[in-house]
Amino acid sequence: MASKPRLMANFRPSLAFILLAALLGMLWLAGGASQAGVLGQAVVRTAAWAAIILFFLFGERVSPIAWPVALLMGAALAIALLQIIPLPPAVWQALPGRQPLIEAAVASGQTQPWRPLSIVPDATLNAAFSLVVPFAVLLLVVGLRENEQRWLPGMLLIGVLLSSLVGLLQFSGAPFDNPFVNDSVGEVDGTFANRNHFAMFTALGCLIAPVWAFSAGSVSRWRAPTALGLLLLFALTILASGSRAGIIVGGLGIVIGLVLAWSRIRRRLTTYPRWVTWVLVAGVVAAIGIAVLLSVAAGRAVSINRVFVADTGTDMRVRALPTVLAMVQEYFPFGAGLGTFDPVFRMHEPLGLLKPTYLNHVHNDWLEIVLDTGLAGLLLLLAAVGWWLWASVQAWWLRPDRHHPLPRLGSAMLLLIFVASIFDYPLRTPMMMAMAVIAGIWLNNWSKTTGSSALPASKQHL
């Protein structure tokens, strides 16, 4: 019994670990919104800058940077900065899609000024500033000691759990108004401003829980049932959120999470007959299925109910799609500027789409990035997906220790984010930026993880 206190007593966290834990805590509390003007943006960006400065002043030497992740992020920052450099009038007027602004200057009797590529420079500058959060996470994660990196999956899982509990409180009718995000009181969105982003975050928990439970040196008696309980909780929370996209990413998360843990489960049950493994897996699937059916029968599965109900927001996105596609074509190959969709869409919005509310994003981030950045953004997306495919093949099939969980977990987390970005814009929130960076680091480290597990040993605390 004395081993656990002694283990805790011997743990001396590095500055990187302390700063990362504090930053993740701030992101959990205030990093769930994408809107530029909310208070949470100032909070998390200040925290990120403080973490970077303190780490450079007092931190230890970092391990090799995850270069693919760093280069992709650096390219995104370069695109944003290039879009706010003032251009000569002749060059700017030659850019596609600028004719209405040119005519406005002529009508007002003004000479054409030097203007940046971005139609709304302040929005693009805000997009550049937002990248301080993922850069801070990248710096701190690669600055962790090897024994500290084993705590990271558990830390993320705790964040998902706490957010799910907030969501369940909201579902019960308890008043919860997060002053740091522009959430809608009465909706089940946890610590996020958008229920789709909340469901996406919870779906990542469905991936992490089985890996955390079955990838330690030896499985603790309490860890497997705890993971099963978390899967049930996360599944019911996604159903309660009302997110239809959450059904897709949540289902994928549960299935892929169990696949990730499958080899470890079988390895732990080698002393039992083979049918025991299949019975246990069938029991887990049945438990989740029964919980879902009970939720539907009780009228608590809001996400499923919304599948069969017309949604004006979804209808607006579908009706606006032809206009958005025309905008992409008009502004290609240079783009309209990062973060400019709202004001630019109003310039092109037909009378038939006018309504009291506004369309803040395309709700397809793949398409919106191409609209914002043109050919440069398209090439960056292709590079990111190409690297993910290459590294995922290495992690799942070609690396020497193919059963190591973290690179596969990183690959699966990015896959879920890619899928969710078809329906929404999760990576525009600071919390999801951090999750994507951590997933990318895990995936990039596929060649460095042969040997000991990067997850906590069974006798370690979270």
C-alpha positions, 0 to 999 in steps of 0.5 A: 500500500505504501508504493502509491504514495511513494510513487506520487512523492517521487513525481516532480513535474517539469515546468512544461508539464505544469504549464501544459496542465494549466493551459489545458485547464484554461482551454477546457474552461474558455476554449470552446468558442470560435467567435472572435469577440468572445471573452474566452479568446482573450483568456486562452490566447493570453494563457498560451503566450504566457506559457510560451514565454515562461517555457522559453525563459525557464523550461528544459530543453525540448525533445525533437520537434514533431516537424510535420506538425510544426511545418503544417502549422507554420505554413498556415501562419505564413498564409495568414500573414501574407494575406495582410501584407498591403499590395500596390493598387494595380496588383490588388485590383487584378485579384479576382472578386474585388470589383465591388470594392473597386467600384465603391472607391470610385463612387466615393471619389477616392484614389485606390489605396494599398490594400491587403489580399484579405478583404477583411484584414482584421479577421485574417489578423485574428486568424493568425493570432489564434494559432498561438494556442496550437503552437503553445501546445506543440512546444509544451507537449514536446517539452514533456519528459518521457514519464510525463507523456504517459499522463497525457491520455488520462488528462485528456480523458478527464477533460472529456469526462468533466465536459460530459458531466457539464452537458448532463447538468444542462440536459437535466435543466440546471442553468449553466451559462459559460461567460467565456463562450457564446453558448446558447442557454438551454442547449446541451453543449458542455463547455463549448458554444456549439453542440456539434463541437461538444459532440466531437470532443466527446467522440474523441473521449470514446477513442481515448477511453479503451486505449487508456484502459487496455494499453498499460503494462498490466490492466488494473481491475478497475480500469476496464469497467471504468472505460466501459462506464465512460463509453456508456456515458459519452454515448448517452451524452452525444445522444442528449446533445442533439448533434446529428453529426455527433451520431456519426463521429461518436459511432466511429469513435466507439468502433475504432476505440475498441479496434485500437484496444482489441489486440491488447484485450486478447493478449490479456485474455490468453489464459481464457478460452477464446470464446470468452473474448468474444462474449466480453466484446459482445457484452460491451456492444450489447450494453451500449446498444441497450443504453441507446435503445433505452435513451430513445424509448425514454425520449432522451436521444435528442440527436436521433430525434433531430434526424427526423425533424426538419431543421431550418439551420441545415436547410439554410446551409443546403440552400446557401451551398450553390452561392458558396460554390460560386464564391469559391470559383470567383475568388480562386486562386487567391481566396477572400482571406482567412476568417472573412466568410461572414462579411463576404457572404453578405456581399453575395447573399441573394434576396431569397436567403435573407433572414433575421439570423446570419450564416457564420460559416459554411459548415464545411471547413474543407470548402471554407478553407479553399474559399478563404485561402484559394490555391495555397490553402488547397495545397496545404490541405492536400499536404496535411491529408497526404502526410496523415495517410502516409503516417497512418499507413506506417502506424497501422501496418508497416511499423515494427511494433504495429500494436503500439496504441498512441500513433494509431490513436493520433491517426484515428483522432485526426480522422474523426476531426476530418469527418466532423469538418465536413459538417462543421468547423471544429478546428476553429475552436482553441480546445479542438486545435489543441486536441489536433496538435496532440493527435498529430504529435502522437501520430508523428512519433510512430517511429519513436515509440517501440518499447515501453508504453506511453500510457500510465502503468497500471499502478500509476495515478492519472 
